[in-house]
């Protein structure tokens, strides 16, 4: 295990190991905050980047994690039907509180609180995907089926 990683990235590496997800966290020299920056840093297509997006239920304030292909936009009305309530985009403080990560580094695992997770079906068309690993410069590579399984995610179509 790479103990020279930032604490948040180390937490992701440890959570992955506990989930049986075989990953190696990489700290990139440049930002991987956006899907475009991450794709450039990782040498892959934008679609292979996993965007870990937090939404909150408008009625219940329940946090939801949507793992979305980097070139897709979430159809919020469609996701509201799937989740059973309208959604809102929470602020950075809410995201940090429920995930333990800052926006731009939200990992798909190792959250501060358990999150109902939806996984973009379009990620399954790739053999390899890349996700944030807790900081805006740390990422990891994995197989989409392995990540969906490790997160216990429901596989859905996020766009229509």
Chimera marker file (.cmm) of the C-alpha trace (Angstrom):
<marker_set name="trace">
<marker id="1" x="0.000" y="0.000" z="0.000" r="1" g="1" b="0" radius="0.5"/>
<marker id="2" x="1.288" y="3.479" z="-0.896" r="1" g="1" b="0" radius="0.5"/>
<marker id="3" x="1.533" y="5.359" z="2.400" r="1" g="1" b="0" radius="0.5"/>
<marker id="4" x="2.804" y="8.491" z="0.646" r="1" g="1" b="0" radius="0.5"/>
<marker id="5" x="-0.698" y="9.150" z="-0.655" r="1" g="1" b="0" radius="0.5"/>
<marker id="6" x="-2.837" y="11.949" z="0.829" r="1" g="1" b="0" radius="0.5"/>
<marker id="7" x="-5.022" y="10.710" z="3.708" r="1" g="1" b="0" radius="0.5"/>
<marker id="8" x="-8.250" y="10.790" z="1.647" r="1" g="1" b="0" radius="0.5"/>
<marker id="9" x="-6.649" y="8.717" z="-1.129" r="1" g="1" b="0" radius="0.5"/>
<marker id="10" x="-5.250" y="6.275" z="1.428" r="1" g="1" b="0" radius="0.5"/>
<marker id="11" x="-8.792" y="5.882" z="2.811" r="1" g="1" b="0" radius="0.5"/>
<marker id="12" x="-10.020" y="5.016" z="-0.706" r="1" g="1" b="0" radius="0.5"/>
<marker id="13" x="-7.232" y="2.448" z="-1.173" r="1" g="1" b="0" radius="0.5"/>
<marker id="14" x="-8.056" y="0.821" z="2.174" r="1" g="1" b="0" radius="0.5"/>
<marker id="15" x="-11.801" y="0.767" z="1.451" r="1" g="1" b="0" radius="0.5"/>
<marker id="16" x="-11.173" y="-0.806" z="-1.954" r="1" g="1" b="0" radius="0.5"/>
<marker id="17" x="-9.077" y="-3.517" z="-0.357" r="1" g="1" b="0" radius="0.5"/>
<marker id="18" x="-11.794" y="-4.207" z="2.223" r="1" g="1" b="0" radius="0.5"/>
<marker id="19" x="-14.362" y="-4.477" z="-0.608" r="1" g="1" b="0" radius="0.5"/>
<marker id="20" x="-12.161" y="-6.872" z="-2.585" r="1" g="1" b="0" radius="0.5"/>
<marker id="21" x="-11.638" y="-4.262" z="-5.305" r="1" g="1" b="0" radius="0.5"/>
<marker id="22" x="-8.076" y="-4.606" z="-6.596" r="1" g="1" b="0" radius="0.5"/>
<marker id="23" x="-6.895" y="-1.065" z="-7.383" r="1" g="1" b="0" radius="0.5"/>
<marker id="24" x="-3.786" y="1.063" z="-7.289" r="1" g="1" b="0" radius="0.5"/>
<marker id="25" x="-4.328" y="4.724" z="-6.492" r="1" g="1" b="0" radius="0.5"/>
<marker id="26" x="-2.240" y="7.091" z="-8.597" r="1" g="1" b="0" radius="0.5"/>
<marker id="27" x="-1.483" y="10.693" z="-7.720" r="1" g="1" b="0" radius="0.5"/>
<marker id="28" x="-1.296" y="12.670" z="-10.960" r="1" g="1" b="0" radius="0.5"/>
<marker id="29" x="0.961" y="15.696" z="-11.474" r="1" g="1" b="0" radius="0.5"/>
<marker id="30" x="-1.984" y="17.775" z="-12.723" r="1" g="1" b="0" radius="0.5"/>
<marker id="31" x="-5.621" y="18.205" z="-11.714" r="1" g="1" b="0" radius="0.5"/>
<marker id="32" x="-8.159" y="15.473" z="-12.398" r="1" g="1" b="0" radius="0.5"/>
<marker id="33" x="-11.007" y="17.589" z="-10.981" r="1" g="1" b="0" radius="0.5"/>
<marker id="34" x="-13.119" y="17.541" z="-14.170" r="1" g="1" b="0" radius="0.5"/>
<marker id="35" x="-13.879" y="14.605" z="-16.447" r="1" g="1" b="0" radius="0.5"/>
<marker id="36" x="-11.919" y="16.291" z="-19.247" r="1" g="1" b="0" radius="0.5"/>
<marker id="37" x="-8.862" y="16.883" z="-17.026" r="1" g="1" b="0" radius="0.5"/>
<marker id="38" x="-9.030" y="13.308" z="-15.730" r="1" g="1" b="0" radius="0.5"/>
<marker id="39" x="-9.290" y="11.838" z="-19.235" r="1" g="1" b="0" radius="0.5"/>
<marker id="40" x="-6.267" y="13.851" z="-20.335" r="1" g="1" b="0" radius="0.5"/>
<marker id="41" x="-4.240" y="12.797" z="-17.277" r="1" g="1" b="0" radius="0.5"/>
<marker id="42" x="-5.255" y="9.127" z="-17.578" r="1" g="1" b="0" radius="0.5"/>
<marker id="43" x="-4.867" y="8.901" z="-21.357" r="1" g="1" b="0" radius="0.5"/>
<marker id="44" x="-8.415" y="7.675" z="-21.938" r="1" g="1" b="0" radius="0.5"/>
<marker id="45" x="-11.703" y="8.899" z="-23.380" r="1" g="1" b="0" radius="0.5"/>
<marker id="46" x="-13.941" y="11.199" z="-21.350" r="1" g="1" b="0" radius="0.5"/>
<marker id="47" x="-16.571" y="8.433" z="-21.350" r="1" g="1" b="0" radius="0.5"/>
<marker id="48" x="-14.205" y="6.192" z="-19.351" r="1" g="1" b="0" radius="0.5"/>
<marker id="49" x="-14.116" y="8.674" z="-16.471" r="1" g="1" b="0" radius="0.5"/>
<marker id="50" x="-16.519" y="7.987" z="-13.607" r="1" g="1" b="0" radius="0.5"/>
<marker id="51" x="-18.150" y="11.157" z="-12.328" r="1" g="1" b="0" radius="0.5"/>
<marker id="52" x="-19.206" y="10.594" z="-8.695" r="1" g="1" b="0" radius="0.5"/>
<marker id="53" x="-22.157" y="12.978" z="-8.412" r="1" g="1" b="0" radius="0.5"/>
<marker id="54" x="-24.047" y="13.624" z="-5.202" r="1" g="1" b="0" radius="0.5"/>
<marker id="55" x="-27.698" y="14.566" z="-5.327" r="1" g="1" b="0" radius="0.5"/>
<marker id="56" x="-30.114" y="15.052" z="-2.439" r="1" g="1" b="0" radius="0.5"/>
<marker id="57" x="-33.786" y="14.232" z="-2.281" r="1" g="1" b="0" radius="0.5"/>
<marker id="58" x="-35.851" y="17.435" z="-2.262" r="1" g="1" b="0" radius="0.5"/>
<marker id="59" x="-38.378" y="15.875" z="0.099" r="1" g="1" b="0" radius="0.5"/>
<marker id="60" x="-36.206" y="13.761" z="2.407" r="1" g="1" b="0" radius="0.5"/>
<marker id="61" x="-32.722" y="15.332" z="2.028" r="1" g="1" b="0" radius="0.5"/>
<marker id="62" x="-31.480" y="11.760" z="1.493" r="1" g="1" b="0" radius="0.5"/>
<marker id="63" x="-28.089" y="11.734" z="-0.247" r="1" g="1" b="0" radius="0.5"/>
<marker id="64" x="-27.746" y="9.729" z="-3.450" r="1" g="1" b="0" radius="0.5"/>
<marker id="65" x="-24.557" y="8.862" z="-5.336" r="1" g="1" b="0" radius="0.5"/>
<marker id="66" x="-24.725" y="8.634" z="-9.118" r="1" g="1" b="0" radius="0.5"/>
<marker id="67" x="-21.697" y="7.105" z="-10.834" r="1" g="1" b="0" radius="0.5"/>
<marker id="68" x="-21.908" y="8.576" z="-14.313" r="1" g="1" b="0" radius="0.5"/>
<marker id="69" x="-19.885" y="8.227" z="-17.514" r="1" g="1" b="0" radius="0.5"/>
<marker id="70" x="-17.826" y="11.378" z="-18.040" r="1" g="1" b="0" radius="0.5"/>
<marker id="71" x="-19.518" y="12.317" z="-21.291" r="1" g="1" b="0" radius="0.5"/>
<marker id="72" x="-23.085" y="11.861" z="-19.988" r="1" g="1" b="0" radius="0.5"/>
<marker id="73" x="-25.396" y="14.349" z="-18.319" r="1" g="1" b="0" radius="0.5"/>
<marker id="74" x="-27.866" y="13.102" z="-15.732" r="1" g="1" b="0" radius="0.5"/>
<marker id="75" x="-31.544" y="13.347" z="-16.632" r="1" g="1" b="0" radius="0.5"/>
<marker id="76" x="-32.719" y="14.483" z="-13.184" r="1" g="1" b="0" radius="0.5"/>
<marker id="77" x="-36.409" y="13.838" z="-13.915" r="1" g="1" b="0" radius="0.5"/>
<marker id="78" x="-35.635" y="10.265" z="-14.965" r="1" g="1" b="0" radius="0.5"/>
<marker id="79" x="-33.494" y="9.717" z="-11.843" r="1" g="1" b="0" radius="0.5"/>
<marker id="80" x="-36.247" y="11.210" z="-9.676" r="1" g="1" b="0" radius="0.5"/>
<marker id="81" x="-38.610" y="8.536" z="-11.001" r="1" g="1" b="0" radius="0.5"/>
<marker id="82" x="-36.032" y="5.834" z="-10.238" r="1" g="1" b="0" radius="0.5"/>
<marker id="83" x="-35.358" y="7.174" z="-6.731" r="1" g="1" b="0" radius="0.5"/>
<marker id="84" x="-38.946" y="8.052" z="-5.886" r="1" g="1" b="0" radius="0.5"/>
<marker id="85" x="-38.478" y="11.756" z="-5.188" r="1" g="1" b="0" radius="0.5"/>
<marker id="86" x="-37.377" y="14.948" z="-6.940" r="1" g="1" b="0" radius="0.5"/>
<marker id="87" x="-33.672" y="15.750" z="-6.685" r="1" g="1" b="0" radius="0.5"/>
<marker id="88" x="-31.602" y="18.820" z="-5.939" r="1" g="1" b="0" radius="0.5"/>
<marker id="89" x="-27.912" y="19.586" z="-6.361" r="1" g="1" b="0" radius="0.5"/>
<marker id="90" x="-26.506" y="20.087" z="-2.840" r="1" g="1" b="0" radius="0.5"/>
<marker id="91" x="-23.753" y="22.542" z="-1.943" r="1" g="1" b="0" radius="0.5"/>
<marker id="92" x="-20.102" y="21.674" z="-1.337" r="1" g="1" b="0" radius="0.5"/>
<marker id="93" x="-20.563" y="21.482" z="2.465" r="1" g="1" b="0" radius="0.5"/>
<marker id="94" x="-23.320" y="18.869" z="2.097" r="1" g="1" b="0" radius="0.5"/>
<marker id="95" x="-21.170" y="16.822" z="-0.315" r="1" g="1" b="0" radius="0.5"/>
<marker id="96" x="-18.191" y="16.897" z="2.070" r="1" g="1" b="0" radius="0.5"/>
<marker id="97" x="-20.412" y="15.998" z="5.044" r="1" g="1" b="0" radius="0.5"/>
<marker id="98" x="-21.976" y="12.902" z="3.427" r="1" g="1" b="0" radius="0.5"/>
<marker id="99" x="-18.914" y="11.681" z="1.507" r="1" g="1" b="0" radius="0.5"/>
<marker id="100" x="-15.923" y="12.952" z="3.461" r="1" g="1" b="0" radius="0.5"/>
<marker id="101" x="-14.487" y="14.280" z="0.184" r="1" g="1" b="0" radius="0.5"/>
<marker id="102" x="-14.329" y="17.677" z="-1.499" r="1" g="1" b="0" radius="0.5"/>
<marker id="103" x="-16.056" y="18.167" z="-4.849" r="1" g="1" b="0" radius="0.5"/>
<marker id="104" x="-13.592" y="17.233" z="-7.591" r="1" g="1" b="0" radius="0.5"/>
<marker id="105" x="-12.213" y="14.341" z="-5.565" r="1" g="1" b="0" radius="0.5"/>
<marker id="106" x="-15.355" y="12.418" z="-4.565" r="1" g="1" b="0" radius="0.5"/>
<marker id="107" x="-14.566" y="8.724" z="-4.859" r="1" g="1" b="0" radius="0.5"/>
<marker id="108" x="-17.192" y="6.079" z="-5.637" r="1" g="1" b="0" radius="0.5"/>
<marker id="109" x="-16.287" y="4.295" z="-2.348" r="1" g="1" b="0" radius="0.5"/>
<marker id="110" x="-15.113" y="5.092" z="1.220" r="1" g="1" b="0" radius="0.5"/>
<marker id="111" x="-17.871" y="7.566" z="2.067" r="1" g="1" b="0" radius="0.5"/>
<marker id="112" x="-18.543" y="9.074" z="5.473" r="1" g="1" b="0" radius="0.5"/>
<marker id="113" x="-22.127" y="7.756" z="5.324" r="1" g="1" b="0" radius="0.5"/>
<marker id="114" x="-23.719" y="4.856" z="3.399" r="1" g="1" b="0" radius="0.5"/>
<marker id="115" x="-25.200" y="6.067" z="0.112" r="1" g="1" b="0" radius="0.5"/>
<marker id="116" x="-27.772" y="4.575" z="-2.221" r="1" g="1" b="0" radius="0.5"/>
<marker id="117" x="-25.771" y="4.314" z="-5.428" r="1" g="1" b="0" radius="0.5"/>
<marker id="118" x="-26.840" y="4.298" z="-9.072" r="1" g="1" b="0" radius="0.5"/>
<marker id="119" x="-24.382" y="3.207" z="-11.772" r="1" g="1" b="0" radius="0.5"/>
<marker id="120" x="-24.571" y="4.535" z="-15.326" r="1" g="1" b="0" radius="0.5"/>
<marker id="121" x="-25.179" y="1.634" z="-17.718" r="1" g="1" b="0" radius="0.5"/>
<marker id="122" x="-22.980" y="3.367" z="-20.321" r="1" g="1" b="0" radius="0.5"/>
<marker id="123" x="-19.879" y="2.728" z="-18.178" r="1" g="1" b="0" radius="0.5"/>
<marker id="124" x="-20.334" y="-1.007" z="-18.824" r="1" g="1" b="0" radius="0.5"/>
<marker id="125" x="-19.324" y="-0.653" z="-22.473" r="1" g="1" b="0" radius="0.5"/>
<marker id="126" x="-15.697" y="-0.072" z="-21.420" r="1" g="1" b="0" radius="0.5"/>
<marker id="127" x="-13.141" y="-2.643" z="-20.275" r="1" g="1" b="0" radius="0.5"/>
<marker id="128" x="-11.420" y="-0.049" z="-18.082" r="1" g="1" b="0" radius="0.5"/>
<marker id="129" x="-12.773" y="3.010" z="-16.280" r="1" g="1" b="0" radius="0.5"/>
<marker id="130" x="-11.083" y="5.619" z="-14.083" r="1" g="1" b="0" radius="0.5"/>
<marker id="131" x="-12.516" y="7.170" z="-10.915" r="1" g="1" b="0" radius="0.5"/>
<marker id="132" x="-11.507" y="9.838" z="-8.426" r="1" g="1" b="0" radius="0.5"/>
<marker id="133" x="-9.666" y="8.557" z="-5.381" r="1" g="1" b="0" radius="0.5"/>
<marker id="134" x="-10.424" y="11.138" z="-2.740" r="1" g="1" b="0" radius="0.5"/>
<marker id="135" x="-8.540" y="14.221" z="-3.967" r="1" g="1" b="0" radius="0.5"/>
<marker id="136" x="-8.622" y="16.359" z="-7.139" r="1" g="1" b="0" radius="0.5"/>
<marker id="137" x="-5.342" y="14.739" z="-8.272" r="1" g="1" b="0" radius="0.5"/>
<marker id="138" x="-5.769" y="11.089" z="-7.247" r="1" g="1" b="0" radius="0.5"/>
<marker id="139" x="-7.433" y="8.462" z="-9.441" r="1" g="1" b="0" radius="0.5"/>
<marker id="140" x="-7.701" y="4.719" z="-9.822" r="1" g="1" b="0" radius="0.5"/>
<marker id="141" x="-8.344" y="2.381" z="-12.727" r="1" g="1" b="0" radius="0.5"/>
<marker id="142" x="-10.796" y="-0.503" z="-12.490" r="1" g="1" b="0" radius="0.5"/>
<marker id="143" x="-13.249" y="-2.702" z="-14.349" r="1" g="1" b="0" radius="0.5"/>
<marker id="144" x="-16.809" y="-1.294" z="-14.473" r="1" g="1" b="0" radius="0.5"/>
<marker id="145" x="-18.478" y="-4.545" z="-13.399" r="1" g="1" b="0" radius="0.5"/>
<marker id="146" x="-16.099" y="-4.820" z="-10.442" r="1" g="1" b="0" radius="0.5"/>
<marker id="147" x="-16.837" y="-1.244" z="-9.352" r="1" g="1" b="0" radius="0.5"/>
<marker id="148" x="-20.601" y="-1.679" z="-9.727" r="1" g="1" b="0" radius="0.5"/>
<marker id="149" x="-20.420" y="-4.840" z="-7.645" r="1" g="1" b="0" radius="0.5"/>
<marker id="150" x="-18.182" y="-3.333" z="-4.963" r="1" g="1" b="0" radius="0.5"/>
<marker id="151" x="-20.483" y="-0.331" z="-4.530" r="1" g="1" b="0" radius="0.5"/>
<marker id="152" x="-23.670" y="-2.404" z="-4.520" r="1" g="1" b="0" radius="0.5"/>
<marker id="153" x="-24.981" y="-0.013" z="-7.165" r="1" g="1" b="0" radius="0.5"/>
<marker id="154" x="-28.179" y="-0.294" z="-9.129" r="1" g="1" b="0" radius="0.5"/>
<marker id="155" x="-27.359" y="-0.193" z="-12.846" r="1" g="1" b="0" radius="0.5"/>
<marker id="156" x="-29.523" y="2.386" z="-14.624" r="1" g="1" b="0" radius="0.5"/>
<marker id="157" x="-29.699" y="4.483" z="-17.754" r="1" g="1" b="0" radius="0.5"/>
<marker id="158" x="-29.010" y="8.036" z="-16.539" r="1" g="1" b="0" radius="0.5"/>
<marker id="159" x="-29.860" y="9.783" z="-19.809" r="1" g="1" b="0" radius="0.5"/>
<marker id="160" x="-32.847" y="9.564" z="-22.092" r="1" g="1" b="0" radius="0.5"/>
<link id1="1" id2="2" r="1" g="1" b="0" radius="0.2"/>
<link id1="2" id2="3" r="1" g="1" b="0" radius="0.2"/>
<link id1="3" id2="4" r="1" g="1" b="0" radius="0.2"/>
<link id1="4" id2="5" r="1" g="1" b="0" radius="0.2"/>
<link id1="5" id2="6" r="1" g="1" b="0" radius="0.2"/>
<link id1="6" id2="7" r="1" g="1" b="0" radius="0.2"/>
<link id1="7" id2="8" r="1" g="1" b="0" radius="0.2"/>
<link id1="8" id2="9" r="1" g="1" b="0" radius="0.2"/>
<link id1="9" id2="10" r="1" g="1" b="0" radius="0.2"/>
<link id1="10" id2="11" r="1" g="1" b="0" radius="0.2"/>
<link id1="11" id2="12" r="1" g="1" b="0" radius="0.2"/>
<link id1="12" id2="13" r="1" g="1" b="0" radius="0.2"/>
<link id1="13" id2="14" r="1" g="1" b="0" radius="0.2"/>
<link id1="14" id2="15" r="1" g="1" b="0" radius="0.2"/>
<link id1="15" id2="16" r="1" g="1" b="0" radius="0.2"/>
<link id1="16" id2="17" r="1" g="1" b="0" radius="0.2"/>
<link id1="17" id2="18" r="1" g="1" b="0" radius="0.2"/>
<link id1="18" id2="19" r="1" g="1" b="0" radius="0.2"/>
<link id1="19" id2="20" r="1" g="1" b="0" radius="0.2"/>
<link id1="20" id2="21" r="1" g="1" b="0" radius="0.2"/>
<link id1="21" id2="22" r="1" g="1" b="0" radius="0.2"/>
<link id1="22" id2="23" r="1" g="1" b="0" radius="0.2"/>
<link id1="23" id2="24" r="1" g="1" b="0" radius="0.2"/>
<link id1="24" id2="25" r="1" g="1" b="0" radius="0.2"/>
<link id1="25" id2="26" r="1" g="1" b="0" radius="0.2"/>
<link id1="26" id2="27" r="1" g="1" b="0" radius="0.2"/>
<link id1="27" id2="28" r="1" g="1" b="0" radius="0.2"/>
<link id1="28" id2="29" r="1" g="1" b="0" radius="0.2"/>
<link id1="29" id2="30" r="1" g="1" b="0" radius="0.2"/>
<link id1="30" id2="31" r="1" g="1" b="0" radius="0.2"/>
<link id1="31" id2="32" r="1" g="1" b="0" radius="0.2"/>
<link id1="32" id2="33" r="1" g="1" b="0" radius="0.2"/>
<link id1="33" id2="34" r="1" g="1" b="0" radius="0.2"/>
<link id1="34" id2="35" r="1" g="1" b="0" radius="0.2"/>
<link id1="35" id2="36" r="1" g="1" b="0" radius="0.2"/>
<link id1="36" id2="37" r="1" g="1" b="0" radius="0.2"/>
<link id1="37" id2="38" r="1" g="1" b="0" radius="0.2"/>
<link id1="38" id2="39" r="1" g="1" b="0" radius="0.2"/>
<link id1="39" id2="40" r="1" g="1" b="0" radius="0.2"/>
<link id1="40" id2="41" r="1" g="1" b="0" radius="0.2"/>
<link id1="41" id2="42" r="1" g="1" b="0" radius="0.2"/>
<link id1="42" id2="43" r="1" g="1" b="0" radius="0.2"/>
<link id1="43" id2="44" r="1" g="1" b="0" radius="0.2"/>
<link id1="44" id2="45" r="1" g="1" b="0" radius="0.2"/>
<link id1="45" id2="46" r="1" g="1" b="0" radius="0.2"/>
<link id1="46" id2="47" r="1" g="1" b="0" radius="0.2"/>
<link id1="47" id2="48" r="1" g="1" b="0" radius="0.2"/>
<link id1="48" id2="49" r="1" g="1" b="0" radius="0.2"/>
<link id1="49" id2="50" r="1" g="1" b="0" radius="0.2"/>
<link id1="50" id2="51" r="1" g="1" b="0" radius="0.2"/>
<link id1="51" id2="52" r="1" g="1" b="0" radius="0.2"/>
<link id1="52" id2="53" r="1" g="1" b="0" radius="0.2"/>
<link id1="53" id2="54" r="1" g="1" b="0" radius="0.2"/>
<link id1="54" id2="55" r="1" g="1" b="0" radius="0.2"/>
<link id1="55" id2="56" r="1" g="1" b="0" radius="0.2"/>
<link id1="56" id2="57" r="1" g="1" b="0" radius="0.2"/>
<link id1="57" id2="58" r="1" g="1" b="0" radius="0.2"/>
<link id1="58" id2="59" r="1" g="1" b="0" radius="0.2"/>
<link id1="59" id2="60" r="1" g="1" b="0" radius="0.2"/>
<link id1="60" id2="61" r="1" g="1" b="0" radius="0.2"/>
<link id1="61" id2="62" r="1" g="1" b="0" radius="0.2"/>
<link id1="62" id2="63" r="1" g="1" b="0" radius="0.2"/>
<link id1="63" id2="64" r="1" g="1" b="0" radius="0.2"/>
<link id1="64" id2="65" r="1" g="1" b="0" radius="0.2"/>
<link id1="65" id2="66" r="1" g="1" b="0" radius="0.2"/>
<link id1="66" id2="67" r="1" g="1" b="0" radius="0.2"/>
<link id1="67" id2="68" r="1" g="1" b="0" radius="0.2"/>
<link id1="68" id2="69" r="1" g="1" b="0" radius="0.2"/>
<link id1="69" id2="70" r="1" g="1" b="0" radius="0.2"/>
<link id1="70" id2="71" r="1" g="1" b="0" radius="0.2"/>
<link id1="71" id2="72" r="1" g="1" b="0" radius="0.2"/>
<link id1="72" id2="73" r="1" g="1" b="0" radius="0.2"/>
<link id1="73" id2="74" r="1" g="1" b="0" radius="0.2"/>
<link id1="74" id2="75" r="1" g="1" b="0" radius="0.2"/>
<link id1="75" id2="76" r="1" g="1" b="0" radius="0.2"/>
<link id1="76" id2="77" r="1" g="1" b="0" radius="0.2"/>
<link id1="77" id2="78" r="1" g="1" b="0" radius="0.2"/>
<link id1="78" id2="79" r="1" g="1" b="0" radius="0.2"/>
<link id1="79" id2="80" r="1" g="1" b="0" radius="0.2"/>
<link id1="80" id2="81" r="1" g="1" b="0" radius="0.2"/>
<link id1="81" id2="82" r="1" g="1" b="0" radius="0.2"/>
<link id1="82" id2="83" r="1" g="1" b="0" radius="0.2"/>
<link id1="83" id2="84" r="1" g="1" b="0" radius="0.2"/>
<link id1="84" id2="85" r="1" g="1" b="0" radius="0.2"/>
<link id1="85" id2="86" r="1" g="1" b="0" radius="0.2"/>
<link id1="86" id2="87" r="1" g="1" b="0" radius="0.2"/>
<link id1="87" id2="88" r="1" g="1" b="0" radius="0.2"/>
<link id1="88" id2="89" r="1" g="1" b="0" radius="0.2"/>
<link id1="89" id2="90" r="1" g="1" b="0" radius="0.2"/>
<link id1="90" id2="91" r="1" g="1" b="0" radius="0.2"/>
<link id1="91" id2="92" r="1" g="1" b="0" radius="0.2"/>
<link id1="92" id2="93" r="1" g="1" b="0" radius="0.2"/>
<link id1="93" id2="94" r="1" g="1" b="0" radius="0.2"/>
<link id1="94" id2="95" r="1" g="1" b="0" radius="0.2"/>
<link id1="95" id2="96" r="1" g="1" b="0" radius="0.2"/>
<link id1="96" id2="97" r="1" g="1" b="0" radius="0.2"/>
<link id1="97" id2="98" r="1" g="1" b="0" radius="0.2"/>
<link id1="98" id2="99" r="1" g="1" b="0" radius="0.2"/>
<link id1="99" id2="100" r="1" g="1" b="0" radius="0.2"/>
<link id1="100" id2="101" r="1" g="1" b="0" radius="0.2"/>
<link id1="101" id2="102" r="1" g="1" b="0" radius="0.2"/>
<link id1="102" id2="103" r="1" g="1" b="0" radius="0.2"/>
<link id1="103" id2="104" r="1" g="1" b="0" radius="0.2"/>
<link id1="104" id2="105" r="1" g="1" b="0" radius="0.2"/>
<link id1="105" id2="106" r="1" g="1" b="0" radius="0.2"/>
<link id1="106" id2="107" r="1" g="1" b="0" radius="0.2"/>
<link id1="107" id2="108" r="1" g="1" b="0" radius="0.2"/>
<link id1="108" id2="109" r="1" g="1" b="0" radius="0.2"/>
<link id1="109" id2="110" r="1" g="1" b="0" radius="0.2"/>
<link id1="110" id2="111" r="1" g="1" b="0" radius="0.2"/>
<link id1="111" id2="112" r="1" g="1" b="0" radius="0.2"/>
<link id1="112" id2="113" r="1" g="1" b="0" radius="0.2"/>
<link id1="113" id2="114" r="1" g="1" b="0" radius="0.2"/>
<link id1="114" id2="115" r="1" g="1" b="0" radius="0.2"/>
<link id1="115" id2="116" r="1" g="1" b="0" radius="0.2"/>
<link id1="116" id2="117" r="1" g="1" b="0" radius="0.2"/>
<link id1="117" id2="118" r="1" g="1" b="0" radius="0.2"/>
<link id1="118" id2="119" r="1" g="1" b="0" radius="0.2"/>
<link id1="119" id2="120" r="1" g="1" b="0" radius="0.2"/>
<link id1="120" id2="121" r="1" g="1" b="0" radius="0.2"/>
<link id1="121" id2="122" r="1" g="1" b="0" radius="0.2"/>
<link id1="122" id2="123" r="1" g="1" b="0" radius="0.2"/>
<link id1="123" id2="124" r="1" g="1" b="0" radius="0.2"/>
<link id1="124" id2="125" r="1" g="1" b="0" radius="0.2"/>
<link id1="125" id2="126" r="1" g="1" b="0" radius="0.2"/>
<link id1="126" id2="127" r="1" g="1" b="0" radius="0.2"/>
<link id1="127" id2="128" r="1" g="1" b="0" radius="0.2"/>
<link id1="128" id2="129" r="1" g="1" b="0" radius="0.2"/>
<link id1="129" id2="130" r="1" g="1" b="0" radius="0.2"/>
<link id1="130" id2="131" r="1" g="1" b="0" radius="0.2"/>
<link id1="131" id2="132" r="1" g="1" b="0" radius="0.2"/>
<link id1="132" id2="133" r="1" g="1" b="0" radius="0.2"/>
<link id1="133" id2="134" r="1" g="1" b="0" radius="0.2"/>
<link id1="134" id2="135" r="1" g="1" b="0" radius="0.2"/>
<link id1="135" id2="136" r="1" g="1" b="0" radius="0.2"/>
<link id1="136" id2="137" r="1" g="1" b="0" radius="0.2"/>
<link id1="137" id2="138" r="1" g="1" b="0" radius="0.2"/>
<link id1="138" id2="139" r="1" g="1" b="0" radius="0.2"/>
<link id1="139" id2="140" r="1" g="1" b="0" radius="0.2"/>
<link id1="140" id2="141" r="1" g="1" b="0" radius="0.2"/>
<link id1="141" id2="142" r="1" g="1" b="0" radius="0.2"/>
<link id1="142" id2="143" r="1" g="1" b="0" radius="0.2"/>
<link id1="143" id2="144" r="1" g="1" b="0" radius="0.2"/>
<link id1="144" id2="145" r="1" g="1" b="0" radius="0.2"/>
<link id1="145" id2="146" r="1" g="1" b="0" radius="0.2"/>
<link id1="146" id2="147" r="1" g="1" b="0" radius="0.2"/>
<link id1="147" id2="148" r="1" g="1" b="0" radius="0.2"/>
<link id1="148" id2="149" r="1" g="1" b="0" radius="0.2"/>
<link id1="149" id2="150" r="1" g="1" b="0" radius="0.2"/>
<link id1="150" id2="151" r="1" g="1" b="0" radius="0.2"/>
<link id1="151" id2="152" r="1" g="1" b="0" radius="0.2"/>
<link id1="152" id2="153" r="1" g="1" b="0" radius="0.2"/>
<link id1="153" id2="154" r="1" g="1" b="0" radius="0.2"/>
<link id1="154" id2="155" r="1" g="1" b="0" radius="0.2"/>
<link id1="155" id2="156" r="1" g="1" b="0" radius="0.2"/>
<link id1="156" id2="157" r="1" g="1" b="0" radius="0.2"/>
<link id1="157" id2="158" r="1" g="1" b="0" radius="0.2"/>
<link id1="158" id2="159" r="1" g="1" b="0" radius="0.2"/>
<link id1="159" id2="160" r="1" g="1" b="0" radius="0.2"/>
</marker_set>
